[in-house]
Amino acid sequence: MVAAGGRLDSGPATLALTAVSLSAPAREREALSAIQTARYVDGADITDAAILIEILASLSLADAAAMMAEPQAALVAADQSRMAYAQTLMRRFGLSGVPSLIRDDGQGLALADASALYRNPLSLLLTASVA
């Protein structure tokens, strides 16, 4: 689960989510939730592509699982584009670690208080006027 130096390698999970975004975009949050549950509840090694493929298959995301099994240029390019965009946003907001949250309220992007994840996650919804 953890790469050398004690850091989680989120690359494989990001690739899996990109595969979902390309094949079943409406189910990306569901896939993220399943991957996070596998990591944080079940203790699964989400740096292992085989485990991610199993997770996607268990959600009946066969196309995404197939894309993960044999990543093609289009998937890799989409994944790199998403990561580049995330890095651009992190630089724009002066962020350097995780968790970091940026919200989109429909009128623009703004930094959200990531510490609320530990104190009061519901406050993030209330602040975003989504609740």
C-alpha positions as CSV (number, residue, x, y, z in Angstrom):
1,M,0.0,0.0,0.0
2,V,2.8,2.3,0.8
3,A,5.7,3.1,-1.5
4,A,9.3,3.4,-0.4
5,G,9.6,6.4,2.0
6,G,6.2,5.8,3.5
7,R,4.1,7.5,0.9
8,L,1.0,6.0,-0.7
9,D,1.3,5.7,-4.4
10,S,-2.1,6.9,-5.6
11,G,-1.1,6.5,-9.3
12,P,-2.8,3.1,-9.8
13,A,-6.0,4.2,-8.1
14,T,-6.0,7.4,-10.2
15,L,-5.6,5.3,-13.3
16,A,-8.5,3.2,-12.3
17,L,-10.7,6.2,-11.7
18,T,-9.7,7.6,-15.0
19,A,-10.8,4.4,-16.7
20,V,-14.1,4.7,-15.0
21,S,-14.4,8.4,-16.1
22,L,-13.9,7.3,-19.7
23,S,-16.2,4.3,-19.6
24,A,-18.9,5.1,-17.0
25,P,-18.4,8.7,-15.8
26,A,-21.6,8.8,-13.7
27,R,-20.2,6.0,-11.6
28,E,-16.8,7.6,-10.7
29,R,-17.8,8.6,-7.2
30,E,-19.1,5.0,-6.6
31,A,-15.8,3.6,-7.8
32,L,-13.8,6.1,-5.6
33,S,-15.9,5.1,-2.6
34,A,-15.2,1.4,-3.2
35,I,-11.5,2.0,-3.7
36,Q,-11.3,4.1,-0.4
37,T,-13.3,1.4,1.4
38,A,-10.9,-1.2,0.1
39,R,-7.9,0.8,1.4
40,Y,-9.1,2.3,4.6
41,V,-11.6,-0.3,5.9
42,D,-10.4,-3.6,4.3
43,G,-6.6,-2.8,4.3
44,A,-6.3,-3.7,0.6
45,D,-3.2,-2.8,-1.3
46,I,-4.7,-0.3,-3.8
47,T,-1.3,0.1,-5.5
48,D,-1.8,-3.4,-6.9
49,A,-3.6,-3.2,-10.3
50,A,-5.0,-6.6,-9.9
51,I,-6.9,-5.5,-6.7
52,L,-8.2,-2.4,-8.5
53,I,-9.4,-4.6,-11.4
54,E,-11.2,-6.8,-8.9
55,I,-12.8,-3.8,-7.3
56,L,-14.0,-2.4,-10.7
57,A,-15.3,-5.9,-11.7
58,S,-17.2,-6.2,-8.5
59,L,-19.0,-3.0,-9.3
60,S,-19.8,-4.4,-12.8
61,L,-17.5,-1.8,-14.4
62,A,-16.2,-4.4,-16.9
63,D,-15.0,-1.8,-19.4
64,A,-13.0,0.1,-16.9
65,A,-11.6,-3.2,-15.5
66,A,-10.5,-4.2,-19.0
67,M,-8.9,-0.8,-19.6
68,M,-6.9,-1.3,-16.4
69,A,-5.9,-4.8,-17.3
70,E,-4.3,-3.5,-20.5
71,P,-3.9,0.3,-20.4
72,Q,-3.9,1.8,-23.8
73,A,-2.5,5.2,-24.9
74,A,-5.9,6.9,-24.6
75,L,-6.2,5.9,-21.0
76,V,-2.7,6.9,-20.1
77,A,-3.1,10.2,-21.9
78,A,-6.4,11.0,-20.1
79,D,-4.8,10.0,-16.8
80,Q,-1.8,12.3,-17.4
81,S,-4.1,15.1,-18.3
82,R,-6.1,14.7,-15.1
83,M,-3.0,14.7,-13.0
84,A,-1.6,17.7,-14.8
85,Y,-4.8,19.6,-14.1
86,A,-4.8,18.6,-10.5
87,Q,-1.2,19.8,-10.2
88,T,-2.1,23.1,-11.8
89,L,-4.9,23.6,-9.3
90,M,-2.6,22.7,-6.4
91,R,-0.1,25.3,-7.6
92,R,-2.8,27.9,-8.1
93,F,-4.0,27.4,-4.5
94,G,-0.6,26.9,-3.0
95,L,-1.3,23.4,-1.9
96,S,1.4,20.9,-1.3
97,G,-0.1,17.8,0.3
98,V,-3.2,15.8,1.1
99,P,-5.9,16.0,2.0
100,S,-6.5,19.2,0.1
101,L,-9.9,20.2,-1.0
102,I,-11.0,22.6,-3.7
103,R,-14.7,23.2,-4.2
104,D,-16.5,24.3,-7.3
105,D,-19.7,26.2,-6.4
106,G,-20.7,26.8,-10.0
107,Q,-19.3,30.3,-10.0
108,G,-15.7,29.4,-9.5
109,L,-13.1,27.4,-7.6
110,A,-12.3,28.0,-3.9
111,L,-10.1,26.4,-1.3
112,A,-12.2,24.4,1.2
113,D,-11.1,23.7,4.8
114,A,-9.7,20.1,4.6
115,S,-9.3,19.9,8.4
116,A,-13.1,19.8,8.5
117,L,-12.8,16.2,7.2
118,Y,-11.6,15.3,10.7
119,R,-13.8,17.6,12.7
120,N,-17.1,18.0,11.0
121,P,-17.4,16.6,7.4
122,L,-21.0,17.8,7.1
123,S,-19.8,21.4,7.5
124,L,-18.1,21.0,4.1
125,L,-21.6,20.5,2.5
126,L,-23.1,23.3,4.5
127,T,-20.3,25.7,3.5
128,A,-20.8,24.7,-0.2
129,S,-24.6,25.2,0.2
130,V,-25.2,21.7,-1.0
131,A,-26.9,20.2,2.0
